[in-house]
Amino acid sequence: MKSQTNVLCFLRSSASSGSRSVHILLALAGLALLLSGPGFGQTAGGPAVAQDAPKVFIKSSLDLPDLAKEIGFVRFVTEESEAQVLAVITSQPSGEGEEFTLVLTGAKEFAGLNNILKCQAGPGFKPETVRKDLVQALKTGLVRYALKTPVAGRISLAFQDQVKPTAVVDPWNFWVFSLSLDGFLNGEKTYTSQMWFGNFSASRVTPDWKIRMSIGMNSQKNVFTVEDYNYTSTMNSRNFNGLLVRSLGEHWSIGGFLSVLSSTFNNLKMSVQASPAIEYDVFPYSESTKKQLRFLYSIGPKFGWYHEETIYDKMKETLWGQSLAATLELKRDWGTLSATLEGSHYFHDLSKNRISLQSGVSLRIFKGLNFNIDGGGSRIHDQLALTKGGATFEEVLLQRRQLATTYDYFFSVGLSLSFGSINSNVVNPRFGSGSGMSMSVNF
C-alpha cells in the first residue's frame, strides 16, 4: 500500500497441504506487484473472463461495486455454493482508526489454501481510499489461486516503484577502492634485478555519474657484471589518471580526462594533460547491454617538461590537440564484438598525428568462460618527446628508451573466466571503460 493512503495491510496464511513458506512468499510478492488491473480480459461489450478462472464469492457489509472490472483474473459468482474461494471482509474499531480483515478460504480444488489479510486505516481516512486499498489487498490475496489455473498465463505483473540501482543503503556510497603493492627480486653471480610496482584506484559508478581515478608507480633496476665491466640499468615511472563523466540523457555525456605522467622511458620529467570531452551514442545508453555506437571527442592542452633535450630542441613546451574516437560494440548470445577507431593530432602541426584501430571478439564457451581474440595497430607520427641524443646500445637492447617508429601493432588470443556477485548491476557505458585516462595525449 502507498504510504499516503494511511492504510496498512499485512497477511497471514494457512494451508493443510504444501509448504507454508511458499504460500507466504507468493502472498508477500503480490503486495509489491500490480496486476493487470481494470479491464483485464475485457472486450468492448464488457468483462470476458476465462471459464477456468477461479470462482470467488464475496461476503461483506461494505459497498464494493464493480469488482469484476478491477480484478479481472477471477470470476465473481452470486452463489456461495459455486465458489472455489470465499472472501469474507469485516471491520472493527481499533486504537489507530479501524481495522479491516479479509479472510480468504479455499474450497473444492483449493481446499486448504487459506489467507488472512488485515488492513489498518488511520484516523480521518476517506472511504474511497479504504476501498482502493481493500481492492488492492483482495487482488494480492487472490493471486495465489489464479496462479494455479491456466489464467496465470494471462496475468501481467509490474512492480509499483521504479527502483534505481542506487536505491540501497551503502556505507561506502558506491565507492570501490583497490590497493596493490608488489616487489620482485632475483639475481645470480653476474646479474641482479629488482622491480617494484604499486597502484591505488578509486571509482564510483552510478547511472548519472562515473568517477574513476588511479595513482601508480613502477621502478626497475638491473645490474650486470661481466668480468670487470658493470652496467646498471634503471627505469622509473609515476602516473595519475582521472575520469569524470556526467550523464546527459539517453544519448549524450559530458566529462573529461586528467593525466599526470613521469617516465624515464618516455623522456618525461612531468607531463600534465587535461582533456574536456563530449560523447554521443547513436543508440540509447539503456540499450548498451546489446549495442553501442559511441563517438567521443576531446580537446585540450598538454604541458610537458623533459629529462633531456628533444629532437625538436625542447626542454619544455605546451601543446594543444584534439582527438575523435568511434567505438562499435555488439553483444549477442554467442559473445561480444567490438572495434574502436581513433584519430588525433596537434594543432601547431597537423602532420604530427596518430591513427589507431583496435578490435576484438569474445566468444562465449559457457557461463563465465570466454575465448578472446584481440588485435590492433597504430600509424604513428606524433613522437615529440624523443631525446635528441638518441639511445645507447644497452638502452636499445634492454628497452629503456622510447625509439622512433612509424607504426606499432599487437595481437592476442586467450581465455577469460569471470565469477562473483550477481548483484552488482549498475551499467554505465559512457566514455567506455575509462581506459582513455591512461592515454599519453595521442594528438
MIGUFI-693436 format. One record per residue: y, z, x of N, C-alpha, C in turn. Coordinates in pm, whole numbers, plus 50000, padded with zeros to 5 digits. Layout:
<rs>
YZXYZXYZX...
</rs>
This chain:
<rs>
498815000050083500005000050000501255000050087502294993350042503534993250117504235006750101504835011350210505415024750209506545025950108507295014950082508435016249994508035018349849506785016749813506375018549675506165033149640506095042049738505875056249716504525059249651503605049749662502275051949607501255050849719500415060949734499435061449840498035061149781497205051949828495845050949778494855053249890493745059949856492665061449952491345060649876490235059749951488955055849893487835065149932486935067249839485655073649867484575064349815483425064249880482355055149840481035062349840480165058749747478825064349745477865053349710476615054349758475615044049731474245050249741473365045749658471995050549661471135042349754471635030849798470885022649891471845016549991471325012450110472165006350213472885016850293473735011950382474445020750474475785024850417476025038150410477315043250362478445038150451478245037850582479325033750672479725019250648478765010550617479094996650591479964995450468479625003250363480415002750239481825007550263481955018250338483295023550366484125013550444483525007150545484244997350625484694985550540483824981050451484204969950363485394973750276485344985950222486434990250134487724992150211487644998450328488845000450409489434987350453488584977650487489084964550526489864958250413489394960650291490084954950177491494960250161491744972750205493074978550195494084970850279493634964350385494534957050474494564942250443493904937850338493824923550310494384920450173495034909250163495464904150033494494893249991493994894249872493084883949825493894871949778493214862449727493904850149689494944852649583494864863649511495934867849422495954860049293497084860349224497184853949094496854839249103496134834849004495854820648996494564816549059493804825649122492544821849185491594816349080491084804649109490104798549020490684794348887492014792448878492614788748752492824773748746492874768748626493224754848602494504754548522494964742348490496224741248415496094747448278494884748148224494704753648091494464768348089494414775148202494184789448205493094793048304492664805848307491674810348403490354802948387489744800048501488424793648500487604799948611486994811548584486254819148684484804814448687484234814248807482844810148821481944819048737480894813148683479994820448595479244831448668479084829948800478334840048874479244850648936480524851248895481414861848943481014875048880481254886348947480904899348890481604901848757480904907548662481474910848531481974925248534483234927248496483894940348508484434944448372484184957248339484734963048216485714974048256486944973348203487994983048235488094993348124488055006048159488235016948064489425025248114490565023948044491775030748091492745032547976493515043347983494565045747885495875039247926495895033748047497095027348097497175012948046498385008048038498604994247996498514985148117497434977548128497214968648242496914954548191497894947748136497654934348082497524923948194496954912548157496884900948247496134903548376495184912548375494404914948497493644902548540493194894548444492424882548477493254872648559494574872548539495424863548616495664868748757495604881848774495914887648904494684890148989493544891748926492294893949000491314883248951491404871749014490654860348964489254858749017488784868049103487444866349161486374874449086486754880148968485784886948882486004882248739485034885248654485154881948512485304895048433486414896548363486634908448282486014906148144485174915648105484464914547977484964925347882484724923047752485194932447650484124942047602482904940247647481804949147610481244955947734481214969247731480714976747846479274973447877478474970147775477054967247796476834954447878477834945547880477694933147955478114934548101478774945548133479404947048264478404949948374478694944548492477984948048615478744958648694480034960148663480864970348726481714976748616481684990148611482514997648516483655003948595484905000848553486075006348619486795015848526486805028748562487455038948481488695043748557489865042848491491125046748553491715058448476491945069448545492525081448484493675086348569494475095448512495605101048587495765115748550496405123248643496705137248618497875141348706498695150848659499835155448739499355162048868500205160848970499925167349099501205173049153501095180949261502285187149318503275177249372502855165049400503725154949459503985143449362503815145549235504045135049139502875133649044502135122749054500975120448969499885113549050498655117649024497515112149096496685103549001496385091249045495565082048969494215080649037493155080548957491805079249010491135066948950490585058449035489835046648994488385048849032487515049848933486085051748958485375038648925484745032649025484005020149008482525023249016481805020148912480375023148906479595010148889478675007648980477874995548974476744996748873476454985948803475374985448705474554972848729473354972748671472454961248683472244957748831472614945448873472364941549013473094950449113474184956949069474984965149160474744980049139473674983649077473384997749054473315005249186474005016549191474025024649313475215022049402475965011249378477165008249458478375013449383478865024949426479945031749355481115034449448482315032949396483535035749471484435045149393485185053349466486225061749406487505059549486488545054849419489835052749484490875061749419491745067449498492795076249446494155071149492495115070949401496475066849430497425078249398498305081249491499265092049472500645085949451501235088349336502575083449306503575094749327504625091649406505625101649434506545104049317507395114649324508345117749216509295106049192509585103249069510535092849035510005078749048508695077149055508135063749067508385055548942508455042348961508655033248850507315028348797507175026648665505905022148608505435008848665506384999448688505954986448741505434987648885505954997448957505474999749094504055005149091503805014849002502475020648991501475010048948501865001948851500944991648803500584981848916501584977848993501334968449103500344974249204500534987049236499664993249336498284996149280498194999249151496875001249090496084988149088496754977149059496084964149061495594960949202496434963849303496014961249441494824970049479494844982749436493724991749464492454986849394492614981849273491464976749199490884964449269491754955749318491294944249397490454948949516491004958849583490324964049702488924969149670488824976649563487524982249528486534971949480487004961049418486104950949363485644940749467486284940649583485914930949686484444932049722483954944249742482574946149790481564940249693481894940249564480974934649465481034919349469482244913749479482384899249482481744893249607481784900649718481214895549841479684894349836479084900349738477624899549723477204888349627478154879849588477884868849496478354855749558477964844349501478444831449553479954829749547480624838149469482084837449462482714840449598482004847249686482544851049817483094838949891482444827349874482904815449943484214809949893484684814949780485944810249722487084820249737486824831049808487844841449827488584838849958489904838749953490724837250073491394850550103491254855150228491814868050268492944865850367493974874250361495094873550453495604887450481495944890150608496474903250645497904904250596498284915850540499604917450480500724916250581500554921750699501604922050800501264912250911502294905450962502124896751077502274905251203501144909051261501154918251373501394910451502502374914651580502644908551709501694914451814501374906551918500514911752024501074924152090502414925952085503034937452150503244949052054502744948051931502944958651832501924969851850501874975351970500994986552001501774996252087501325008552092501945018552178501345017152318502175013452414501705011252550502545019852645501955029652710502735038152801503315030452919502735018852952503235010753064504245000253017504514999652886505454989952831505074975752872503764972952880503194959852909503424955053052503784964053142503874960653284502494961753347502194952253435500954952253510501314951853659500714960853738501034961853879499784959453963500014953954082498904951554174499384954554315498564961754392498894965454529497694963054617497894956054729496794953554822497304954554965496454959455054496744960555196495444958655271495414948755358494194945355430494484944255579493514948355657493604946955801492294941855858492384933755964491164928156024491344928056175490414934356242490444935056388489114930156444489164922356549487934918556619488274914256760487294913556846487554909656983486304909357069486484904657189485434904457292486124905157426485434901757534485974903457669487214894657692487184882457641488274873057668489164870257547488924877557438489684874357317489804886557228490994889057175491194899357074492074893756963491854898756843492614893756729492864905156632494044905156573494374914556468495214907656362494874910356235495584904356123495844915056019497064914755963497454924355861498054916655743497614920355624498104914055502498454924955401499554923255331499934932655227500654925455114500474930454992501124924254878501294934454765502444933954701502694941954581503274932654476502734933254354503234924654247503384932654119504304928254036504534934353906504844923253807504294924453687504524914153587504554920353448505314914053363505374917953222505454905153140504444902653059504364890252982504254893752834505214889052756505214890452611505534876852552505394875152420505754862152362507214858152386508104867852405509534864752421509994864152566509334871752654509764872652793508574871252888508834865353003507864865353113508614869453239508174880353299508784885653421507684887453525507884881453641506924882953750507674884253881507184893053967507774894554100506714899454197506864895554323505894899654424506564900554560506074909754641506524911554779505284910954867505334902954973504164901555059504534900855206503564903955290503724902955434502424898255497502564891455611501414886355684501754886755832500904893155909501134894256053499834891356128499904882256225498724878556304499084878556453498144883656533498324883856678496994881256746496974871256837495774867756912496084868057060495194873757138495354874357283494134867757349494404857557436493344850257505493464853057654492324855557718492284857957861491274848557924491754839758012490884830458083491174831958232490224838258302490424841758443491704849958458492694845058529493934852658547495034848558449494664840158351495674835058257495574842258124496684848158078496744854857950497724847257858497294845357734498164838857637498154846957508499344850457460499484858057336500124849257230499474848657115499954840557004500234849556884501414848356826501774856456709502324847556598502164852356477502744845656360503004856056253504224856256201504614866356103505364859855987505194865555870505944860855753506154872355657507274871655587507604881155480508154872955363507874877355241508354869455128508564878055004509494873754923509704879154790509814867454693509114868254580509164857954478509414864254343510324858654266510624863954133510744852754031510334855853909510424846453798510874853853673511844848153602512324853853477512424842353376511764843953260511764833453158512054839653022512914833052946513234837252809512834826152714512084829752610511664820052510512824816352419512944803452391513974798452300513324789952191512434795852117511784788452011510474782252055509984772851975508664767051995508614756252102509784751452150509754740352245510574742952372511534752052367512444753852481512284767652544512514768152675512554780752751513614779352859514224790752895515224790852999514924802453092515244800753220514964811453315515354807453454514604812253550514924808753688513974814853788514004809153911513194813854022514114819854129513624829754199514314835254316513274837554424513524832154543512584834054653513334837554781512764846554856513274850454987512114849555085512304842155195511204839555288511664840955432510824847355511511004847955656509674843855718509704833655808508454828355861508664822355999507894827156096507944821156229507314807256227506314804956144505654791956134506644781356087507484784855988508454775355932509814775756000509954783456110511224784656181512314790456093511954799556004512914805455911513114820155944514294823255997514644837356014514864843655876515484835955787515664840155649516014827955566515364827055450515674816355354515784822655216516884819955147517114825355013517374813654919516604813154812516754802354716516834808054575517854803854500518004807554360518024794754278517134793654181516984781154106516954783853956518094783253887518054783553741517244771653691516554773553578515654763053531515584763053379515204751453325515014749953181513754741553160513024744753053511764737853028511684733352882511074721652863510814716352729509344712752718508714717552611507314714252584507284704952463506684693052481506614683352372505854689152253504794696752283504044703252177504554717452159504434723152039504854737052020504094746552114504794756652165504134766252253502974773252183503044774352050501964780751976500654772951986500724760252030499514752152048499084751552193499614760552276499334760052420497874762452453497124768752364495694770752391494904757852372495564747352323494904734452303495524723452389496864722952392497514711952465498934715952503499384710752618500734712752665501204700152737502464696752719503124686452798504524691652825504684698452941505904705552974506714697753078508034697953061508954692253158509864703553206509814706453336510564717553394511594712253493512864715153467513954710753554514624722953615514854722453747515534733453816516554727853913517604735653938518684731654028519254744154091519654743154217520224755054279520364753854428520944764154490521194764054635520064770454714519994766554839519104772954936519944776355059519894789055098520624793655216519604796155327519794789655443518804790755549519404795055682518724804455749519044808555884517764806655968517894800556087516734796256162516554804056291515284805356334514984811756463515474803256579515234790356571515624781056677516394769456617517154762656697517934751356650517014740556595517404734756480516564724856414516804711056474515994701456431516134687656479517434681456432518134688156338519444683556292520574692156348520274699456458521254707556531521854718556444521034724956362521484735456274520844748856312521654759656307521134773056317521214780156182522054774856095522134779555957522754768555872522454768555744523014758455656522814762355510523604756255422523464757855278523144744355218522064743755144521574731155087521484732354936521874721854866521744721254720520744710354685519924713254586518934703354547518474705454403517614696554358517084697354223515654692354222514924696254119513544691754106513204690053958512244681253931511754678853796510234677853804509574685753720508114685853719507614683453578506564675353565505904672753437504464677553448504044685753351502694691353352501994688153221500804682553232499964679853115498714688453126498394695553018497194703953016496524702552881495244699052884494444697452763493254706752771493024714452665491904723652660490994719752546489714717752578488724713852480487524723052493486534721052406485354729452410484614728052543484694716352603483964713852727484694718852851486004722052838486734726952954488204723552948488844722753065490274720753075490604709553173491554701153136492064690453221493554692853241494014692553368495434694953394495934685853506497234682653501497854674553605499344677753610499904678353731501334681053750501914671053848502994664453807503724655253893505114660953913505534662654041506824668754070507574660554173508854658754148509734652054243510954660554270511444660254396512594668554433513364661954546514634665754561515434660154670516644669054694517264667354812518534673854843519674664654802520794670754759521924662754713522674655954829522724662354945523534656755053522914644155112521604642155090520914630355144519684627855057519774617854969518704615454874517394611054941517484606755067516254602955138515434615255178516054626955173515324639455202514704644255070513504639355045512864641854916511384644354933510744647754822509294650254822508744647154683507574640954679506864638254555505444643854569505034651754471503714658254477502954655654347501654654054360500774652554245499564661554264499294669754164498124678554166497394677054033496084677054038495294675953915494004683853932493414687253819492174695053824491404693953694490104695853706489214695953590488344708453601488284716053493487434727953487486414725653376485144724353412484084721453317483344734253284483224737253155482574749453109481044747753118480384756553193478924756453201478354765353092478794777753090478564786652977479654797152981479664806352886480774815652868481154822552998482404820053043482934826653162482644819553292481694810153296481324803153418481784788653410482604784353508483154770853508482914763953641482774750753636482714742453756484054735553772484714737353888486084732953906486194722154013487004712153984487354701654080488864700654084489464702254201490914701854216491284693154334492424686654323492904678354433494364675154416494964670454525496374666854517496894662454652498134658154651498764653754774500254652454756500974651154869502434650254866502914639654965503984632854927504724624455021505934632455065506044635155195506994644955246508074638455331509344640455291510494635755370511614646055366511254658855363512304669155350512114680755446511564678355563511344689155660512604690955745513514698955697514794700855766514784712455864513744720855861513744732855946512904731156072512424719156101511614717056221512424720256346511794726756444512504730656566512824718556653513984718956713514434707856798513574706856924513114718156975512324718057097510864714557076510424712756950509034709356924508114721356941506824718756949505814729256962505044727557092504634738757151503824738157272502404733757239501664730257345500274725957327499464737057260499674749557302498954760657243499324762657096500624761357064501054763156925500494752456833500304740456888499694729756808498234732956780497484736956884496064739856867495844751656773496684761856784496504773956703497254773456570497934762356542498694760556418499704771856398500494774056500501514784456496502894778856465503044765756459504314759456428504094748356326505064746856235505024735656143505354722856218504544712556197504724699956265505234689356168505884679256224506414668456142505264660556080505414656955954504414648855885505074641655768504464631155721504984623855605504084625455483502994632855498502114634855383501204646855408500624652055301499524661655309498644659755186497454665455189496534664055076495534675455078494844677354966493774687254960492784683154853491574688354863490524685854765489584697854769489154702354651488254713854648487324712854529486134718454546485164719854437484624734054443484224739454330483694753054332483374758054193482894770254190482544777054066483474788954047483764792253923484564804153893483914811753778483984824953787483404833653685484474843453640484724844253511485704853653457485034862753355485444875353355484904885053262485894896553251485684905253152486564916753137487044918152994488264923752979488794927352848488954915152758488574916952630488814906652529490054909852447490774920552485491924925052406493254920952467493224915252588494474910552649494754896752595495524896352484495634883952409497034878152405497924882752494499254876852498499204863852577499594852852514499614839852579501044835152585501564832952704502924828052723502874817452832502774804552794502574793952893503864789252959505004794852920506284789652966506424790453118506924779553177507094778253322505754779053396504654776253325503344776153389502894789953431502104790453537501544803153583502524811053668503684805353693504644812253777504494809053924503574799853956503344796354096504574789854158505464784854073506684778754124507534788554201507304801354186508104811254258507924809954408506754805454451506464805354593506854792354660507424782754585507794770154648508944772554745508914765454857509894767554962511044757654948511524755954830512604746754796512194732654830511344726954748510874713454773511854703254715513084703454767514124694154719514094681654807
</rs>
